Amino acid sequence: MSKPTSSEEIVSQKYDRCLADLLVKAGVGFGVGVVASVILFKRRTWPVALSTGFGMGAAYADCDRSFNPARIPGTRIITQTEPSN
């Protein structure tokens, strides 16, 4: 039988996932920005900053949904009521 997971451990795992997601999405955005900058925009810096920001924003939104599931569109929170005798 496994021991129950503490709330600190759950929060720690969520933060770890958020940080990993941030690094991956910002890195992909950076790469896309560099390629777009070299191929399309005559080596300007704004495509790199813009696409990195888009990646970071997407990671922030995913992390926000991870910590607050009520913000997922279409989700309803149903409270449990005590039965009356």
Buried (B, 14 or more C-beta within 10 A) or exposed (E): EEEEEEEEEEEEEEEEEBEEBBEEBBEBBBBBBBEBBEEEEEEEEEBBBBBBEBBBEBBBEBBEBBEEEEEEEEEEEEEEEEEEE
